[in-house]
Amino acid sequence: MSNINKHSFSDKVLKFLQVNEFSELTPIQDKVIGSILKGEDVIAVSDTGTGKTHAFLIPILEKIDSSEDRVQAVITAPTRELAMQLYDFAKVMNEVDDKIKIELVTGGMDREKMASKLASNPHVVIGTPGRIKDMFVDQGILRIDQADFMVIDEADMTFEFGFLDEVDNIVSRMKKDVHMAVFSATIPKDVNKFLDKYMTNPKTVRVETAGEFSPNIDHVLISTKHKKYEQTLADLLKTINPYVCLIFANTRNHASETAEYLRGEGYKILEIHGGLTSRERTRAHRDLQSHDFTYIVASDIAARGLDIEGITHVISLGLPSDLNFYTHRSGRTGRTKRHGTSYIIYSKQDLNAIYELRNRGLEFSFAQTRNSELVPAKSIFTVRKPDYTEDIEIGKILNRKNVKVKPGYKKKRKQEIDRIKSQRRRAMIKDNIKEAQKERGKKRQIAKKKGK
């Protein structure tokens, strides 16, 4: 018996589930939907790819009254790509109720056209925190002060990208009894402070994954052997036959260079990274939904949270400074009990990170390309074992000599290391955002000069 039956959904929701070809609710959907329908505030903690989006779209559809001419639900996402993805999922509601008005509010859109659409009071507003705040608080064009539902999707990313203040500005001007639902892969301390401020006795629902690394994924190391990452990548691509291959570069510039190199090798490539213009990002999102690309080159931040179906292979061009990003990368494949492969193309500078992943319990195999074939290679672990410390700062903590060992010192040491890693992660994200802003500024200046 399907777990859908126990929720007593209306006919329009049952039709919505049918249109989406849902025969069963995922664990996060099954646990969260009932609470939202009861009017409870909810904090849902679950990874990308577990069905979080429909865990809030289904109860919103159930509660929306399309005969009322007002905004009834607001959904925020930290990037325009994620907002556009949510908008695409939400638009399916119109197949079961064509009177529901849904509008997208993000940067890169024509302000006048957006203002005209928002003046008609859509029932559901989906967008990025900055642009919703601009339309609601600064311009007074968007009226969401009487909305019944407020959903914050990818709350940890919203905090990391520095958008929590904008969300605070929005929620503080909404009615006091607005029902809130927060969805996230993790809940950082600063997000908790925000939640305590606005949520009333929230119900926390967690859907744990089997472990940090899925057993359905093979992790394969391939050395560059002093060649460029892109050259080794091109050699590897000749040996595999992916359904969808997601290729990660550590910076937007490297992602752009890699995409250009692969096009020169004859591959049809889709790019997803922060160096794209607004028009290019919109086109990339449209191309992503068309499922017309086998090879996607991306940066970590731009691709994070995006629901890309059918990924059979993930390739990392070197390892990121924050190794949690590698967990996110490799976790894009091997889902729903299917098998996946995660390749790491590495050079000498990646060795310390490889040993750290091994220390975390990750098992690797080694391979190399030879005559357009992938063949086994010798393990570096049998060659040498370096005196590994992740870096000087963390090494000092790991190798600190305690005069007197106190209870809980291991936990405190781990907390110190996690704090350092968290600081670096936020600093990296801020630097990426600043770099993207500079790039957009340069492009605007060039465009102005050309227009003169």
C-alpha positions in Angstrom: 0.0 0.0 0.0 1.4 3.4 -1.0 2.1 5.9 1.8 0.3 8.5 -0.4 -3.1 7.1 0.7 -2.6 7.9 4.4 -2.5 11.7 3.8 -6.0 12.2 2.5 -5.0 14.5 -0.3 -7.5 16.4 -2.4 -8.2 15.4 -6.0 -6.0 18.2 -7.4 -3.0 17.0 -5.3 -3.6 13.4 -6.3 -3.6 14.6 -9.9 -0.4 16.6 -9.3 1.3 13.5 -8.0 0.1 11.5 -11.0 1.4 14.2 -13.4 4.8 14.0 -11.7 4.6 10.1 -11.8 4.9 9.8 -8.0 3.7 6.3 -6.9 5.2 6.8 -3.4 6.3 9.7 -1.3 10.0 9.9 -0.3 10.9 9.7 3.4 11.3 13.4 3.8 8.0 14.1 2.0 6.2 11.5 4.1 7.5 13.0 7.3 7.1 16.7 6.5 3.9 17.1 4.5 1.5 16.2 7.3 3.1 18.7 9.7 3.0 21.6 7.2 -0.7 20.8 6.4 -1.4 21.0 10.2 0.1 24.5 10.2 3.2 23.6 12.2 6.5 25.3 11.6 9.0 22.7 10.2 12.8 22.4 10.0 13.6 19.6 7.5 17.2 18.4 7.3 18.0 16.3 4.3 20.4 16.0 1.4 19.8 17.3 -2.2 18.1 14.6 -4.3 15.8 13.3 -1.5 12.6 15.0 -2.7 12.7 18.1 -0.5 11.2 20.4 -3.2 7.9 18.5 -3.4 7.8 18.1 0.4 6.8 21.8 0.4 5.2 22.2 -3.0 2.6 19.5 -2.3 1.2 21.1 0.9 1.3 24.5 -0.7 -0.8 23.3 -3.6 -3.2 21.7 -1.1 -3.6 25.0 0.8 -3.6 27.5 -2.1 -7.0 29.1 -2.8 -6.8 30.3 -6.4 -10.0 32.3 -6.0 -8.2 34.7 -3.6 -6.3 37.5 -5.3 -3.3 37.8 -3.0 0.2 36.2 -2.5 -0.3 33.1 -0.3 3.1 31.5 -0.4 6.7 32.8 -0.7 9.7 30.5 -1.5 13.3 31.7 -1.4 16.4 30.0 -2.9 20.0 31.4 -2.6 20.8 31.4 -6.3 18.8 32.3 -9.4 19.5 28.8 -10.9 17.9 27.1 -7.9 15.0 29.6 -8.0 14.5 28.9 -11.7 14.5 25.1 -10.9 11.9 25.6 -8.2 9.8 27.7 -10.6 9.9 24.9 -13.2 8.7 22.3 -10.6 6.0 24.7 -9.3 4.6 25.5 -12.8 3.4 21.9 -13.0 0.7 23.0 -10.6 -1.0 24.8 -13.5 -1.7 21.4 -15.1 -4.1 20.7 -12.2 -5.3 24.2 -11.5 -4.7 26.7 -14.3 -5.9 29.6 -12.2 -2.9 29.5 -9.8 -0.5 32.3 -10.7 3.2 31.6 -10.0 5.9 34.3 -10.6 9.7 34.1 -10.6 11.6 37.0 -8.9 15.3 37.0 -9.5 18.2 39.1 -10.7 18.8 39.3 -14.4 15.2 39.9 -15.3 13.6 43.0 -16.8 12.4 45.1 -13.8 9.5 46.7 -15.6 8.1 43.4 -16.9 8.6 41.9 -13.4 6.8 44.8 -11.7 3.9 44.5 -14.1 3.4 40.8 -13.4 3.8 41.3 -9.6 1.1 44.0 -9.6 -1.5 41.3 -10.5 -0.8 39.6 -7.1 0.4 36.1 -7.9 -0.5 33.3 -5.5 3.0 31.9 -5.3 6.2 33.9 -5.4 9.6 32.1 -6.0 12.9 34.0 -6.0 16.2 35.0 -4.6 16.2 36.8 -1.2 17.9 40.0 -2.6 15.4 40.5 -5.4 12.3 39.7 -3.3 13.5 42.1 -0.7 14.0 44.8 -3.4 10.5 44.3 -4.8 8.8 44.0 -1.4 10.7 46.2 1.1 12.6 48.7 -1.1 10.2 49.2 -4.0 6.8 48.3 -2.4 5.7 46.6 -5.6 5.4 43.1 -4.3 2.8 42.6 -1.4 3.7 39.5 0.6 3.0 40.9 4.0 -0.2 38.8 4.3 1.2 35.5 2.9 0.3 32.3 4.8 3.5 30.3 4.0 7.2 31.2 4.0 9.6 28.5 2.7 13.4 29.0 3.0 15.0 26.4 0.7 18.7 25.6 1.0 19.0 27.5 4.3 22.7 26.6 4.8 23.6 28.0 1.4 21.5 31.1 2.1 23.6 31.7 5.2 26.9 30.9 3.5 26.2 33.2 0.6 25.4 36.1 3.1 21.7 36.4 2.3 20.3 35.7 5.8 20.0 39.5 6.4 17.8 39.9 3.4 15.6 37.0 4.5 15.4 38.6 8.0 14.3 41.8 6.3 11.5 40.0 4.5 10.2 37.8 7.3 10.2 40.7 9.9 7.6 42.5 7.7 5.3 39.5 7.2 2.4 38.7 9.5 3.3 37.2 12.8 1.4 33.9 12.3 3.0 33.1 9.0 3.8 29.4 8.8 7.5 28.7 8.1 9.2 25.7 6.6 13.0 25.6 6.4 14.8 23.0 4.2 18.5 22.5 4.4 21.3 19.9 4.2 22.7 21.2 7.5 21.7 23.8 10.1 24.6 26.0 11.1 24.5 27.8 14.5 23.8 31.2 12.9 20.8 29.8 11.0 19.6 28.4 14.3 19.6 31.9 15.8 17.4 33.1 13.0 15.0 30.2 13.3 14.6 30.8 17.0 13.7 34.4 16.2 10.8 33.6 13.8 9.7 30.0 14.3 7.2 28.8 16.9 7.9 25.4 18.4 9.2 24.1 15.1 9.2 20.3 14.4 12.6 19.1 13.3 12.6 16.3 10.8 15.9 14.6 9.8 16.4 12.1 7.1 19.9 10.6 7.6 21.9 9.3 4.7 23.7 5.9 5.0 27.0 7.6 5.6 29.4 10.3 4.3 30.2 8.3 1.2 27.7 6.1 -0.7 28.7 2.4 -1.1 27.2 2.6 -4.6 30.0 4.9 -5.9 33.5 3.8 -7.1 36.2 6.4 -6.4 39.0 6.3 -9.0 42.2 8.2 -8.9 43.9 9.1 -12.2 47.3 11.0 -12.2 47.9 13.9 -14.6 51.5 12.7 -14.9 52.6 16.3 -15.4 50.0 17.0 -18.1 47.3 19.6 -17.7 44.1 18.5 -16.0 42.1 19.2 -19.3 44.5 16.9 -21.3 44.1 14.0 -18.9 40.3 14.7 -18.9 40.1 14.4 -22.6 42.0 11.1 -22.5 39.6 9.8 -19.8 36.5 10.8 -21.8 37.6 8.6 -24.7 37.4 5.6 -22.4 33.9 6.0 -20.8 30.4 6.1 -22.1 28.3 8.2 -19.6 24.6 9.0 -19.6 25.4 12.3 -17.9 28.9 13.3 -16.9 29.3 16.1 -14.4 32.8 17.7 -14.5 33.9 19.9 -11.6 36.6 22.6 -11.7 37.8 24.4 -8.6 37.3 27.9 -10.0 34.9 29.5 -12.5 37.8 30.5 -14.7 39.1 26.9 -14.8 35.5 25.7 -15.6 35.3 28.1 -18.5 38.8 27.1 -19.8 37.9 23.4 -19.5 34.6 23.8 -21.4 36.4 25.7 -24.2 39.1 23.0 -24.4 36.6 20.2 -24.6 34.6 22.0 -27.3 37.9 22.2 -29.2 38.1 18.4 -28.9 34.6 18.1 -30.4 32.4 17.7 -27.3 29.1 19.4 -26.8 29.4 21.1 -23.4 27.0 22.8 -21.0 28.7 25.3 -18.6 27.3 26.1 -15.1 29.4 28.6 -13.1 29.4 32.1 -11.7 31.3 33.6 -14.6 28.3 33.5 -16.9 26.3 36.6 -17.8 22.6 36.7 -16.8 21.5 35.7 -20.3 24.0 32.8 -20.4 22.8 31.6 -17.0 19.2 31.6 -18.1 20.1 29.8 -21.3 22.2 27.2 -19.3 19.2 26.6 -17.0 16.9 26.1 -20.0 19.5 23.7 -21.6 19.8 21.8 -18.4 16.0 21.2 -18.3 16.1 20.0 -21.9 18.3 17.0 -20.9 20.2 17.5 -24.2 23.7 17.5 -22.8 25.9 14.6 -21.8 28.8 16.6 -20.5 28.4 19.4 -18.0 31.3 21.5 -16.7 30.6 23.2 -13.4 32.0 25.0 -10.3 31.0 23.7 -6.9 28.9 26.7 -5.8 27.0 27.2 -9.1 26.0 23.5 -9.3 25.3 22.9 -5.6 21.6 22.1 -4.9 20.7 21.8 -8.6 18.7 18.6 -9.4 20.5 17.1 -12.4 19.0 13.7 -13.3 20.8 10.6 -14.6 24.4 11.4 -13.5 26.5 8.3 -14.0 29.9 9.8 -13.8 31.5 12.6 -11.8 35.0 13.9 -12.6 36.9 16.2 -10.3 39.8 18.3 -11.9 41.9 18.3 -8.7 40.4 18.5 -5.2 38.7 21.5 -3.6 40.3 23.2 -0.5 37.2 22.3 1.5 36.9 18.5 1.1 33.2 18.6 2.1 32.7 19.8 -1.4 34.1 16.5 -2.7 31.5 14.7 -0.7 28.8 16.8 -2.5 30.5 16.2 -5.9 30.7 12.5 -5.6 27.2 12.3 -4.1 25.7 13.5 -7.3 26.0 10.0 -8.7 25.1 6.6 -7.3 21.7 7.7 -6.2 18.5 5.7 -5.8 20.5 2.5 -5.4 22.1 2.9 -8.8 25.9 2.6 -9.4 28.1 5.6 -10.1 31.7 6.4 -10.6 33.6 9.4 -9.3 37.0 10.1 -10.9 39.6 12.4 -9.4 42.2 13.6 -11.8 45.0 14.6 -9.5 48.4 16.2 -9.5 51.1 16.5 -6.9 49.3 19.4 -5.2 46.3 17.2 -4.5 48.2 14.4 -2.6 47.6 15.8 0.9 43.8 16.1 0.2 43.8 12.5 -1.1 45.4 11.2 2.1 42.9 13.2 4.2 40.0 11.6 2.3 41.6 8.2 2.8 41.8 9.0 6.6 38.1 9.7 6.5 37.5 6.1 5.4 37.2 6.6 1.6 38.6 3.7 -0.5 40.2 4.4 -3.8 41.2 2.4 -6.9 43.8 3.7 -9.3 43.7 3.8 -13.1 45.4 5.3 -16.1 44.6 5.8 -19.8 46.6 3.7 -22.3 45.7 3.5 -26.0 42.2 4.9 -25.4 41.6 2.3 -22.7 41.3 2.7 -18.9 43.7 0.2 -17.2 44.7 -0.3 -13.6 47.5 1.8 -12.2 49.9 1.4 -9.2 48.5 2.7 -5.9 50.4 5.7 -4.5 49.7 4.4 -1.0 52.1 1.6 -1.6 54.7 4.0 -2.9 55.1 6.3 0.0 53.2 7.5 3.1 53.9 11.2 3.6 54.1 12.8 7.0 50.6 14.1 6.5 49.1 17.2 8.2 46.3 19.0 6.4 48.1 22.3 6.8 50.1 24.2 9.4 47.1 25.7 11.3 45.2 22.4 11.6 48.5 20.5 12.1 49.2 22.5 15.2 45.9 21.4 16.7 46.4 17.8 15.8 49.9 17.6 17.1 49.4 19.8 20.2 51.0 18.2 23.3 48.6 18.2 26.3 50.3 18.6 29.6 47.2 17.1 31.2 44.6 15.3 29.2 41.1 16.6 30.1 37.8 14.8 29.4 36.3 15.6 26.1 39.6 16.9 24.6 39.0 15.0 21.3 35.6 16.5 20.9 37.0 20.0 21.6 39.9 19.4 19.1 37.4 18.4 16.4 35.3 21.5 17.1 38.4 23.7 16.7 39.2 22.1 13.4 35.6 22.3 12.2 35.6 26.0 13.1 38.7 26.7 11.1 37.3 24.8 8.1 34.0 26.6 8.4 35.8 30.0 8.4 37.7 29.1 5.3 34.6 27.8 3.6 32.8 31.1 4.2 35.9 33.1 3.1 36.1 31.0 -0.1 32.4 31.6 -0.9 32.8 35.4 -0.2 35.8 35.6 -2.4 33.9 33.8 -5.2 31.0 36.1 -4.9 33.3 39.2 -5.0 35.1 37.8 -8.0 31.7 37.2 -9.8 30.7 40.8 -8.9 33.9 42.2 -10.4 33.5 40.1 -13.5 29.9 41.4 -14.0 31.1 44.9 -13.4 33.8 44.6 -16.1 31.3 43.2 -18.5 28.9 46.1 -17.8 31.7 48.6 -18.4 32.6 46.9 -21.7 29.0 46.8 -22.8 28.6 50.5 -22.0 31.7 51.4 -24.0 30.4 49.4 -27.0 27.1 51.2 -26.7 28.7 54.6 -27.1 
